[in-house]
Amino acid sequence: MKLVFEKSVQGRVGHEVAPSDVPTSIHLKEEFLRDDDPALPELSELDVVRHYTELSRANFGVDTNFYPLGSCTMKYNPKMAERIAAMPGFSDIHPLLPQLRGGGMLTQGALEVIYDMDIALREICGMAAFTMQPMAGAHGELTGIMMMAAYHRAKGNKKKTILVPDSAHGTNPASAAIAGYTVKVVPSDDEGLMCLEVLKDMVDDETAGLMLTCPNTLGLFNPHVKEICDIIHSVDGLAYYDGANLNAIVGKVRPGDMGFDIVHLNLHKTFATPHGGGGPGAGPVGVCERLVEFLPVSIVVKRDDGTYALEYDRPNSIGYIAPFYGNFGIVLRAYAYILMCGKEGLPRIAENAVLNANYIKEKLKPYFEIAVDKVCKHECVFSASKQNEHDVHGMDIAKGLIDEGYHPPTMYFPLIVKEALMVEPTETESKETIDGFIEAMIRIAKKAEAEPDELTKAPLTTAVGRLDETKAAKELNLADVG
Ligand SMILES: *Cc1c(COP(=O)(O)O)cnc(C)c1O
């Protein structure tokens, strides 16, 4: 497929506008008038429709095919949630509308959604209260670490460092550093879990807290998580739970019960709101009782008369961290999703996500080296090390998958696995789809042995072939695909 952008033919007209019979009432000054030709494309309506339809087909998304991008939880985004978000009572409101006016309840419904979402997330995570403001997972992390800093300031604690395991998502050390802390990296043991003994040695009076992803980026649940939280608490540090990928444990176990003080969630992962292509997302942050006073303003409260209001008078709050109430439309979709799943549906998400990941792991084990051969949670990590013997790399396998019609897995991450291929199938895929992916991976493994050169040429079915990734990152040019 080759995309052509220059389709204009001089003089071709795609529209006909009747001459205006309305008298001109405003005469623009000469200086505001354009004298050059705007050089708009000249095309028929059919040409335009075909152009955009063709472009849309060059896109990859969960609505087109299987998207096993590890740690990103590219699950199906139910269309019911889209319909609810499009209801005019939600989509036509403005953040500056009065909360209550006369008998008019202009934004009461929206406030109720935020309030009820808070209640639902408290229940799901075992936390005391949530803010919906953060607009991404990383933004939630920053919010959480700012509250951690506010807590230590209020107590007069002299804290300087935040501990992060080497399997952490890259945003964790970045958020801690932006909030002004020094990051100390805790190594993993041979089992792929954070080294408990080293952690004990590293924790001291300067430790502000620890950021932990659990299950970690190897898809492994840390059985010592309670002990880890106790170690951090012993120096009045706070335990931060990176809950971006709650998919593996939702409805099964709660970060609050494990001992965590702060948790962020990615609604655009576990709670099925659309993502990819840059957002928008939402990263609500939940805190334990002793941190509630530091939550960002505003907070939705329920008054005694049953109406909802925004509360700003919170002297210890870290302040605003996003305009208005965050990405309300995303919170709304996730709220609809939680109600659709219900208390019975949520644990089934975790069960099927874990089942699917382990099924892929077992089926592909004979063909690809596995990073840690243990029961995994929502994702499994392979290494392309076997294929390296034929000079085929993780990148070639990923590009080969594109030709097979699949989105590549997450590449070269976590950093602690050489040539990592991180696969997260999610719970929404059928067995047929997953089997199709497994067969494609097996074909690629065989090709890596038999015709390694072929694989290094992939992808051959896309509008553009193998890109110079460094150049693409530094000199991005989306218009010139020739
Ligand atoms: C996705 C992810 C993040 C970052 O979330 P964004 O919304 O992309 O900022 C943080 N931690 C983990 C473990 C993740 O998987």
The ligand as an ORCA input file, in Angstrom:
! r2SCAN-3c Opt
* xyz 0 1
  C       1.675      2.932     31.307
  C       2.392      2.938     32.565
  C       2.738      4.148     33.194
  C       2.564      5.510     32.556
  O       1.255      5.840     32.195
  P       0.999      7.017     31.147
  O      -0.480      7.212     31.128
  O       1.557      6.564     29.837
  O       1.713      8.252     31.655
  C       3.344      4.067     34.441
  N       3.628      2.887     35.020
  C       3.323      1.711     34.421
  C       3.666      0.423     35.134
  C       2.710      1.689     33.181
  O       2.425      0.516     32.598
*
